Amino acid sequence: MSAEIGIDYYGLKNALKEINKIDPMLRRQITKDIVAACDPILTGVRDTIPMTGPTRGFRNNYGRTGWQGNQQKKVVAKL
């Protein structure tokens, strides 16, 4: 089971759409800046995820309860 955390924001999608009509490069830069601002938070979350399974039964099991060890890569910021 994955955990999801969301931040509610209003008007950002419409604002980015309008900016994209005027200057697409500016819209891309704004998106990059927002994702870059989230990096310290994402790094902190990634550091708390262990590379090995929490118990011995999770190791080398790629089934429903398996721990693949690449869970840190799944922590991303999306707009």
N, C-alpha and C positions, 0 to 999 in steps of 0.2 A: 504494500500500500504506500503510495507516495503522498507526501504532504504538499499542499499548495497554499501559498501566502499571496494575497493580492492587496494592492493599494488602489483605492478608488480615486479616480481622477475624472473630471468632467470637462469636456470641450477640447481635450488634447487631440483627439482624432480629427475633429473638424478643423482645428487650427493647423494641424500638419497638412491636411488636404488643401487648405487655402494657400499655405506657404508653398506647397508643391506646385501649384498652378503658377505662382510667381517665379520661384527659383528652386528647381529640384535639388541643386547642389546644397543649398542652405538647409533644406528639409533633411537631407542625408546627414549633414553635419550636426544638426540638432539631435537627431536620433542617436548618432554616435556619442554625443556629449551626455545624453541621458543614460545610455548604457555604461559609459565610463564612470559616471557618478555613482552607479550601483556597484562598481567593482569592489570597493572596500567591504560592503555588506556581503557580497557573494564570496569573497575570499574567506571571510570569517565563517560562513556557513560551510564552505568546502573543507576548511581545516577541522571542523568538528566531526566530519564523517569519517569513520575508521576505514582503512583499506581492507582489513580482514573482518570476517564475520563476527558478530557479537558472541556467538557460542560455537563450539566445535561442529555442531550439526549443520551449520550454514556453509561450511567450507566445501569447495568443489561440488556444489550442488547447484545446477543451473535451472532447477525446477521452479515451482511457484514460490517456495520459501528460500530459494538460493540467494547467495550473496556473491555477486560477480566481481566486486572490488572496484568497478568503474563508476560507482554511484556519484563520485565527485564531478564527473563530466556532465551529469544530467542537471546540475544546478546552473541555470542560465536566467538572464533577464530578457523578458519579452515585452514588446509594446503592442 
